Amino acid sequence: MRTSHRAHPTARILRASLLALGFVVAATAAAQDKDWPSKPISLIVPFPSGGTTDVLARALGDQLSKTLGQPVIVENRPGAGATVGADYVAKAKPDGYTLLMGAVHHTIATSVYRKLPYSFQKDLAPITPIAMVPNVLVVNPAKTPAKNVAEFVALAKKASPEFSYGSNGNGTAQHLIGTQFQAATGTTLLHVPYKGSGPLTTDLLGGQVTMSFDTLTTVLPHIKAGKLQALAVTTARRSSAMPDVPTMEEAGLKGFDIGTWFGVLAPAATPKPIVTRLNAEIVKIVNSPDFRQRMHAAGAEPLSSTPEAFAKRIDDETAKFAGLVKEGKVTIE
């Protein structure tokens, strides 16, 4: 007696239906990728308007709108050292219509915040960096008459009450640089976190805080106007926008080499064809003479790479800052 191994007609129909459905879903997804973008794109800035992240996002958004044929709308979602905006994008629909203007701060926050509702390395897909901006130690000359780092350190050690430094949030590059600076100089500074560079700069100009280690793009106009005094940049090389301002290393503080990069990321599951298209379009913009000129005028160095190289930068810097955070004992609940 033979036993038939042929599938029941109902099972065959079910398998065929599921296979057909799979083809339909795949075809629909492919069509959506091909038609992308067909509506406006949101570029999330995790800081208030007026800061470097916002300035760079708007400059990129203007150009990207032209090349993609759809509006790129910059949306500010500040809070918790840029982690609120990153969390919003990490949880957004991965369809290429919600992007993040990320920054080096996110690789620091990974180690500083004990509990983050997202993983910067797992929940976001790197597309490309767009610029590297030096951080610069600046003071209000009307309040603090230091002309160089040595003079500032001498004043800080005598100050009562202690000098304060503003940052654009807990767990940001400015916060970490301030911690490093205190360890290297033996000074005690009061950290005053803000939601972004815009409100920080307002208070620095008004004398509410003594100093900051803000990005050059934000403070350069005020330095040129004589309202702020630049004492040193925190990168290994001097800035082409301020060639007369020394590095921290040249000022006698060893081991300083922190700049702030900015770059575009998408939700992790964003289709690869969209990520590839975005990378190609943004790299083309970053390397265009007009965009490069705008970046140099703002004190930023244009920067671009493949998504893979950008991911490696993020991994390497996350590990680097984990060591600095541990050394400086910087933690935030």
C-alpha positions in Angstrom: 0.0 0.0 0.0 1.5 3.3 -1.0 1.3 6.4 1.1 0.9 9.7 -0.8 3.3 12.5 0.1 1.5 15.1 -2.0 0.4 18.2 -0.1 -3.2 18.7 0.5 -4.8 21.0 -2.1 -5.5 23.6 0.6 -1.9 23.6 1.8 -0.7 24.0 -1.8 -3.0 26.9 -2.3 -1.9 28.5 1.0 1.8 28.2 0.1 1.1 29.7 -3.4 -0.8 32.5 -1.9 1.9 33.3 0.6 4.5 33.2 -2.2 2.4 35.5 -4.3 2.0 37.9 -1.3 5.7 37.9 -0.8 6.3 38.9 -4.4 3.7 41.6 -4.1 5.3 43.0 -0.9 8.7 42.9 -2.4 7.5 44.5 -5.7 5.7 47.2 -3.7 8.8 47.9 -1.6 11.0 48.1 -4.7 8.5 50.5 -6.3 8.5 52.7 -3.2 12.3 52.8 -3.1 12.3 53.6 -6.8 9.7 56.4 -6.4 11.5 57.9 -3.4 11.2 60.7 -2.6 7.6 61.5 -3.4 6.9 63.8 -0.4 8.8 66.2 1.9 11.6 64.9 4.0 12.1 65.9 7.7 15.7 66.6 8.8 15.7 66.4 12.6 18.1 68.8 14.5 18.5 67.6 18.1 19.3 71.2 19.3 17.5 74.5 19.2 17.8 76.9 16.2 20.8 79.1 16.0 23.5 76.6 16.8 26.0 74.9 14.5 23.9 71.8 14.0 21.0 73.9 12.9 23.1 76.1 10.6 24.7 73.1 8.9 21.3 71.3 8.6 19.7 74.3 6.9 22.6 74.8 4.5 22.4 71.1 3.5 18.6 71.1 3.4 18.5 73.9 0.9 20.8 72.1 -1.5 19.2 68.7 -0.9 15.8 70.0 -1.7 17.0 71.0 -5.1 18.7 67.8 -6.0 15.9 65.5 -4.7 13.0 67.6 -6.0 11.2 67.6 -2.6 11.3 70.0 0.3 13.7 69.1 3.1 12.2 70.5 6.3 14.5 71.2 9.2 12.8 70.3 12.5 14.3 71.2 15.9 13.8 68.6 18.6 16.2 69.6 21.4 16.8 68.1 24.8 18.9 65.8 27.0 22.2 66.4 25.2 20.8 65.7 21.7 19.4 62.3 22.7 15.7 63.4 22.4 16.1 64.1 18.7 18.2 60.9 18.1 15.6 58.8 19.9 12.8 60.3 17.7 14.6 59.3 14.5 15.6 55.9 15.8 11.9 55.1 16.3 10.7 56.7 13.1 9.3 54.8 10.1 12.4 53.6 8.1 11.2 55.0 4.8 13.7 57.7 4.1 11.4 60.5 5.1 12.9 61.1 8.6 16.6 61.8 8.9 18.9 63.0 11.7 21.6 65.6 11.7 23.8 63.8 14.1 27.0 64.9 15.8 29.9 63.7 17.8 27.8 64.3 20.9 25.9 61.1 20.2 29.0 59.0 20.5 29.7 60.5 23.9 26.1 60.2 25.2 26.3 56.5 24.7 28.8 56.3 27.6 27.5 59.3 29.7 23.9 58.4 30.0 23.3 55.2 32.0 20.0 54.5 30.3 19.2 55.5 26.7 16.0 54.5 25.0 17.9 53.7 21.8 21.3 52.4 20.6 23.1 55.0 18.4 25.1 52.2 16.8 22.3 49.7 16.2 19.1 51.8 15.7 20.5 54.4 13.2 22.0 53.9 9.8 25.0 56.2 9.0 24.8 58.0 5.6 27.7 60.4 5.6 29.4 63.1 7.7 29.2 66.6 6.2 31.6 68.7 8.2 34.2 68.8 11.0 34.1 71.9 13.2 36.8 72.8 15.7 35.8 73.6 19.3 37.3 76.8 20.7 37.8 78.1 24.2 36.2 81.5 24.3 35.7 84.1 27.0 33.8 87.3 27.3 36.6 89.9 27.3 34.5 92.4 29.1 34.2 90.0 32.0 37.4 88.0 31.8 40.5 89.9 30.5 42.6 86.8 29.6 44.5 86.9 26.3 45.7 83.3 26.4 45.2 80.0 28.1 47.9 80.5 30.8 46.3 83.8 31.8 42.9 82.3 32.0 44.1 79.4 34.2 45.8 81.8 36.6 42.6 83.8 36.8 40.4 80.7 37.2 42.5 79.4 40.1 42.0 82.7 42.0 38.4 83.2 41.1 35.8 83.2 43.9 33.1 82.2 43.2 34.5 79.7 40.6 34.4 80.4 36.9 31.6 78.8 35.0 31.6 77.2 31.6 28.5 76.6 29.4 27.9 73.6 27.2 25.1 72.8 24.8 23.9 69.9 27.1 25.0 67.2 29.5 27.0 64.6 27.8 28.0 66.7 24.8 31.5 67.4 23.5 31.6 70.8 25.3 30.8 69.1 28.6 33.6 66.5 28.1 36.1 69.0 26.9 35.4 71.1 30.1 36.0 68.0 32.2 39.3 67.3 30.4 40.4 71.0 30.7 39.8 71.0 34.5 41.9 67.8 34.9 44.7 69.1 32.8 44.9 72.5 34.4 44.0 71.8 38.0 41.1 74.3 37.9 37.6 74.0 39.2 34.8 75.2 36.9 31.1 75.2 37.3 29.3 73.4 34.5 26.2 75.0 33.2 24.3 72.9 30.6 22.0 74.5 28.0 19.7 72.9 25.5 21.9 74.2 22.6 24.5 76.7 21.5 22.0 79.4 20.7 20.9 80.1 24.3 24.4 79.4 25.6 26.0 82.1 23.3 23.3 84.6 24.4 24.3 84.1 28.1 28.0 84.1 27.3 27.7 87.4 25.5 25.6 88.7 28.5 28.1 87.6 31.0 26.0 85.0 32.7 28.7 82.3 32.1 32.4 82.9 32.0 33.5 80.7 29.1 32.6 78.0 26.7 34.2 75.4 24.5 31.6 75.8 21.7 32.0 75.0 18.1 33.7 77.7 15.9 30.8 78.1 13.6 28.6 79.4 16.4 31.1 81.9 18.0 33.1 83.0 14.9 31.0 86.0 14.1 31.2 87.2 17.7 35.0 86.6 17.8 35.4 88.7 14.6 33.2 91.4 16.1 35.4 91.5 19.2 32.6 90.5 21.6 34.3 87.2 22.4 38.0 86.3 22.8 39.3 83.1 21.4 42.1 81.5 23.5 42.7 78.1 21.8 41.1 75.5 19.6 40.7 71.9 20.9 41.7 70.1 17.7 45.2 68.9 16.9 45.6 71.5 14.1 44.8 75.2 14.0 41.6 76.3 12.2 42.0 77.8 8.7 39.3 80.3 9.8 41.5 81.5 12.7 45.1 80.7 11.9 46.5 83.0 14.6 44.7 81.1 17.4 46.8 78.3 18.9 45.8 74.7 19.7 45.4 73.5 23.2 48.6 71.5 22.7 50.5 74.6 21.7 49.1 76.3 24.8 50.7 73.6 26.9 47.9 71.2 27.4 48.8 67.7 26.1 46.4 65.2 24.6 43.7 67.6 23.4 42.2 66.6 20.0 38.5 66.9 20.0 36.5 68.4 17.2 32.8 68.2 16.5 31.7 66.3 13.4 28.2 66.5 12.0 26.6 64.0 9.7 23.3 62.5 8.4 21.8 59.3 9.7 18.5 57.4 9.1 16.5 54.8 11.0 18.4 51.5 10.9 16.0 49.6 8.7 15.9 52.2 5.9 16.2 50.4 2.5 19.8 50.3 1.2 18.8 51.9 -2.2 17.6 55.0 -0.3 20.7 55.1 1.9 22.9 54.8 -1.2 21.0 57.5 -3.0 21.2 59.9 0.0 24.9 59.2 0.3 25.6 60.0 -3.3 23.5 63.2 -3.3 24.9 64.5 0.0 28.5 63.7 -0.9 28.0 65.6 -4.2 26.7 68.6 -2.3 29.5 68.6 0.3 32.1 68.5 -2.5 30.5 71.3 -4.5 32.5 74.6 -4.6 29.5 76.6 -3.3 28.9 74.4 -0.2 32.6 74.2 0.6 32.9 78.0 0.4 29.9 78.3 2.8 31.5 75.8 5.2 34.9 77.5 5.2 33.3 80.9 5.8 31.5 79.5 8.8 34.7 77.9 10.2 33.8 74.4 9.2 35.8 71.9 7.3 33.7 69.9 4.7 33.8 66.2 5.3 32.2 63.2 3.5 32.6 59.4 3.3 30.8 56.2 2.5 28.2 54.9 5.0 30.6 52.1 5.9 33.5 54.5 6.7 31.1 56.7 8.7 29.9 53.7 10.7 33.6 52.9 11.5 34.2 56.5 12.7 31.2 56.2 15.0 32.4 52.9 16.4 35.9 54.1 16.9 34.9 57.4 18.6 32.3 55.7 20.8 35.1 53.5 22.1 37.5 56.5 22.5 35.0 58.6 24.4 34.0 55.7 26.6 37.6 55.8 27.9 37.5 59.6 28.4 34.2 59.5 30.1 35.4 56.7 32.5 38.6 58.7 33.2 36.6 61.9 33.9 33.9 60.0 35.9 31.2 61.8 33.9 27.8 60.1 34.4 24.2 61.2 34.0 21.1 59.4 35.1 
